[in-house]
Amino acid sequence: MKFDTALNRIIWRFQNFDRIRVNEKDIEALNKIVDYINKYQKHDFENNKYFAKLYAYNLGCFLEKYNATIDERIAHTQLHKLLERPFKNIVADVTSQMNFRCKYSILKTAGYPVDKHPAITTCEERTKALSRLRELIELGDNKRNFLGNPWSQEEVEKGLKSQITNFIHGI
């Protein structure tokens, strides 16, 4: 029995009869539909292994974050929210993280005590770090990187898309 024949039979039975006495044709039709769905799901999974790996890894991160088990909905819900976000929003987040890291790196190189809360740094530490920061800002692209944004969303999006495409094609 073909899939469309099986599906049409089940639809016909449910539409035309109030009470159904299940027969061999019904069982055959239902089994065909189940087989088709199982085959389709397996095929779909095999063709999306990269996505499956990223999904499973990130689900694990959410399970850890929420101290949850795989049966609890919170981790799944949060992962699905992430996957439903527009790609542009994710690119904006990645761009922001990259720009922040550039600024943080310059501050750290200047010797600013980034691991301390500003309220507990001494005046001497801040003065020394600010003096070094002034010197560093004058070197190369540091001024543009520290005061502006060294990475644009367009650059990051182009790079991400290129990397993703290359990975998918095994380049």
C-alpha positions as CSV (number, residue, x, y, z in Angstrom):
1,M,0.0,0.0,0.0
2,K,1.3,3.4,-0.9
3,F,1.5,6.3,1.6
4,D,-1.2,8.5,0.0
5,T,-3.5,5.5,-0.4
6,A,-3.0,4.6,3.3
7,L,-3.6,8.2,4.4
8,N,-6.8,8.5,2.2
9,R,-8.1,5.3,3.7
10,I,-7.7,6.5,7.2
11,I,-9.3,9.9,6.4
12,W,-12.2,8.2,4.5
13,R,-12.8,5.8,7.5
14,F,-13.0,8.6,10.0
15,Q,-15.1,10.9,7.8
16,N,-17.7,8.4,6.7
17,F,-18.3,6.2,9.7
18,D,-19.5,7.0,13.2
19,R,-18.3,3.6,14.6
20,I,-15.4,1.9,13.1
21,R,-14.7,-1.8,13.4
22,V,-11.0,-2.0,12.6
23,N,-10.1,-4.4,9.8
24,E,-6.8,-5.6,8.2
25,K,-6.9,-2.7,5.6
26,D,-7.1,-0.2,8.4
27,I,-4.2,-1.7,10.3
28,E,-2.2,-1.9,7.1
29,A,-2.9,1.7,6.3
30,L,-2.0,2.9,9.8
31,N,1.2,0.9,9.8
32,K,2.2,2.4,6.5
33,I,1.7,5.9,7.9
34,V,3.7,5.1,11.0
35,D,6.5,3.6,8.8
36,Y,6.5,6.6,6.6
37,I,6.8,9.0,9.5
38,N,9.6,7.0,11.1
39,K,11.5,6.8,7.8
40,Y,11.0,10.5,7.3
41,Q,12.2,11.4,10.8
42,K,15.3,9.2,10.5
43,H,16.1,10.7,7.1
44,D,15.6,14.2,8.4
45,F,17.8,13.5,11.4
46,E,20.6,12.0,9.2
47,N,20.5,15.1,6.9
48,N,20.7,17.5,9.9
49,K,23.5,16.0,12.1
50,Y,25.2,19.3,12.5
51,F,22.1,20.9,13.8
52,A,21.4,17.9,16.0
53,K,24.8,18.2,17.6
54,L,24.5,21.9,18.2
55,Y,21.0,21.4,19.6
56,A,22.1,18.6,22.0
57,Y,25.1,20.5,23.1
58,N,23.2,23.7,23.8
59,L,20.4,21.8,25.5
60,G,23.0,20.4,27.8
61,C,24.2,24.0,28.6
62,F,20.6,25.0,29.4
63,L,20.1,21.9,31.5
64,E,23.1,22.8,33.5
65,K,22.1,26.5,33.7
66,Y,18.7,25.7,35.1
67,N,19.8,22.7,37.1
68,A,17.2,20.7,35.2
69,T,16.7,17.2,33.8
70,I,15.9,16.4,30.2
71,D,12.2,15.8,31.2
72,E,11.8,19.3,32.5
73,R,10.5,21.9,30.0
74,I,12.5,24.9,31.1
75,A,15.7,24.0,29.2
76,H,13.8,23.0,26.0
77,T,11.7,26.2,26.2
78,Q,14.8,28.4,26.5
79,L,16.6,26.6,23.7
80,H,13.5,27.0,21.4
81,K,13.4,30.7,22.3
82,L,17.0,31.0,21.2
83,L,16.4,29.1,18.0
84,E,13.4,31.3,17.2
85,R,15.4,34.5,17.5
86,P,16.1,36.2,14.2
87,F,19.6,35.6,12.9
88,K,20.3,39.3,12.8
89,N,19.7,39.6,16.6
90,I,22.2,36.8,17.2
91,V,24.7,38.5,14.9
92,A,24.1,41.8,16.9
93,D,24.9,39.9,20.2
94,V,28.1,38.3,18.7
95,T,29.2,41.7,17.4
96,S,28.6,43.3,20.8
97,Q,30.6,40.6,22.5
98,M,33.5,41.0,20.1
99,N,33.6,44.7,20.5
100,F,33.4,44.5,24.3
101,R,36.3,42.0,24.3
102,C,38.4,44.4,22.3
103,K,37.8,47.2,24.8
104,Y,38.3,44.9,27.7
105,S,41.6,43.7,26.3
106,I,42.9,47.3,25.9
107,L,41.9,48.1,29.6
108,K,43.6,44.9,30.8
109,T,46.8,45.7,28.8
110,A,46.8,49.2,30.3
111,G,46.9,47.5,33.7
112,Y,43.4,48.5,34.9
113,P,42.3,46.2,37.6
114,V,39.4,44.7,35.7
115,D,39.0,41.9,38.2
116,K,38.1,44.4,41.0
117,H,35.1,46.5,41.6
118,P,35.9,50.1,40.8
119,A,34.9,51.2,44.3
120,I,37.7,49.1,45.8
121,T,40.5,50.2,43.5
122,T,42.8,52.7,44.9
123,C,43.3,56.1,43.4
124,E,46.9,55.3,42.6
125,E,45.8,52.1,40.6
126,R,43.3,54.1,38.6
127,T,45.7,56.9,37.9
128,K,48.4,54.5,36.8
129,A,46.0,52.6,34.5
130,L,44.6,55.7,33.0
131,S,48.0,57.0,32.2
132,R,48.9,53.8,30.4
133,L,45.5,53.8,28.7
134,R,46.2,57.2,27.3
135,E,49.5,55.9,25.9
136,L,47.9,52.8,24.5
137,I,45.1,54.7,22.8
138,E,47.6,56.6,20.7
139,L,49.0,53.3,19.3
140,G,47.6,51.8,16.1
141,D,43.9,51.3,16.0
142,N,43.4,51.3,19.7
143,K,41.7,54.7,19.8
144,R,39.1,53.6,17.2
145,N,38.8,50.2,18.9
146,F,38.4,51.6,22.4
147,L,36.2,54.6,21.6
148,G,34.2,53.1,18.8
149,N,33.3,49.6,17.6
150,P,36.0,47.8,15.7
151,W,33.5,45.2,14.3
152,S,30.4,46.1,12.4
153,Q,27.3,43.9,12.3
154,E,27.7,43.6,8.5
155,E,31.3,42.3,8.9
156,V,30.4,39.8,11.6
157,E,27.3,38.6,9.7
158,K,29.4,38.1,6.5
159,G,32.1,36.2,8.4
160,L,29.5,34.0,10.2
161,K,27.7,33.1,7.0
162,S,30.9,32.3,5.3
163,Q,32.2,30.1,8.1
164,I,28.8,28.3,8.4
165,T,28.6,27.7,4.6
166,N,32.2,26.5,4.4
167,F,31.6,24.1,7.3
168,I,28.4,22.7,5.8
169,H,30.3,22.1,2.5
170,G,33.3,20.6,4.3
171,I,35.7,23.4,3.2
